[in-house]
Amino acid sequence: MFEVLVYLFENYFEANIRPDQSTLARELSAAGFDQDDIERAFDWFGAMENMSRETEIHPAHEPDGFRIYADEENNKISADGRSFLMFLEQAGVMKPSLRELVIDRAVALPDYPVTLEKIKWIVLMSLWNQNKANDYLFIADAIFGAEQPTLH
């Protein structure tokens, strides 16, 4: 399912192309993705959008404390992934409400464990979904920075 999420993000959402769900499903199926994975990816993105809207309507109190992970979260998200989330929060790129969205979406994945690379993608998708372009560029650089050639 995660491959469907990344494919959707890279080919449609990042470019602000939003075809209807049935068109997307046909195109994803033609690209070789499994129908069950396609449906789970749609559900995953739908839940992310709903949580983002809820956060906008009812912003959570942003405490200065620290996050203690539940056992399920701790077991599911890799130590590197949790460290990356803490780094982003300490760097001011991520507020606690966005961190909670990322954790929720990570736990919702069928993958075990959710690796650092997948956490980075979830953060990227979440920032883009919340129209945080500058923060998005920071994370995109963190994900792709080592792969992009340096221009001199």
KAURRA-V164479 format. One record per backbone hydrogen bond with DSSP energy under -0.5 kcal/mol. NH is the residue of the N-H (numbers start at 1). CO is the residue of the C=O. If there is no record, write none. Layout:
# KAURRA-V164479
NH:CO, NH:CO
This chain:
# KAURRA-V164479
4:1, 5:1, 6:2, 7:3, 8:4, 9:5, 10:6, 11:7, 12:8, 13:8, 14:9, 16:13, 17:12, 18:16, 24:20, 25:21, 26:22, 27:23, 28:24, 29:25, 30:26, 31:27, 32:29, 33:28, 38:34, 39:35, 40:36, 41:37, 42:38, 43:39, 44:40, 45:41, 46:42, 47:43, 48:44, 49:45, 50:46, 51:47, 52:48, 53:49, 54:50, 55:51, 56:52, 57:53, 58:54, 63:61, 69:67, 74:70, 75:71, 76:72, 77:73, 78:114, 82:78, 83:79, 84:80, 85:81, 86:82, 87:83, 88:84, 89:85, 90:86, 91:87, 92:89, 93:88, 94:88, 98:95, 99:95, 100:96, 101:97, 102:98, 103:99, 104:100, 105:101, 106:102, 107:103, 108:104, 109:105, 109:106, 113:76, 114:76, 115:113, 119:115, 120:116, 121:117, 122:118, 123:119, 124:120, 125:121, 126:122, 127:123, 128:124, 129:125, 130:126, 131:128, 132:127, 133:131, 136:132, 137:133, 138:134, 139:135, 140:136, 141:137, 142:138, 143:139, 144:140, 145:141, 147:144, 148:144
